Amino acid sequence: MKFENLRVVVTGASRHFGRGLAVGFAHLGAEVYVSARTLAAAEQTRADVVGAARDRIHAFGCDLSRADEIREFAHQVSARTDRVDLLVNNGARWLDGTALDDASDEQIMETIESTAGGTVLMVKHFLPLLRASSRPDIVNMVSVCGTAGEDNSRAHEAFYAAKSAQAGFADILSRRLGPSGVRVFSLYPPDFSTSDPKFSEWEGTPRDPDEKLTTQALFECIVYAVEQPRDFFIRSFHFEPR
């Protein structure tokens, strides 16, 4: 299996793309450490995996808006492995609504803290494990909402703010960590289909030019970037909306 020795951390892995990443990497042979807001949700992702890949998924509860839970997540992973080769910052609190007062103060703060603050703290606390790897990579699932001038999403303004902050962090992180050998990639997808690799539709999802971007395509972008030689740096993947 191509990723038999890879150690991968994925946040927000209880559903949709996060679960797809976890399942996809596990089926390629990687050891995958997944987090969700609750341990039960992360355990469900593990339970959904079929065959031997299930034993390669390790579940943890971690609310990305809580610094103490991020520290504990990193501590628990470090007790199981001496390195992390790939950190995927996928977890984010989605918030919709086109008027600022559509959301409560608490929802707004949680959206910004879990996405922007959570990404910063995940990198901070997993950086020692990444530096212990001979092939350290960080992938940030940003969003088209983190692109300057984008205004076509139904996301709340707080989600735009959170993703813009995440994008800014990813950019400076790439510049500062690159010389030490830690590569930082960011993906900026528009709305995309959420086919799940635990179902047969993973292979059956249409891949025609007029179809939405697929979960499988995004996963393949990450796999492509991770497989490249260490002198090969891709800062970001931007996608045309359909």
Disulfide bonds with the S-S distance in Angstrom:
none
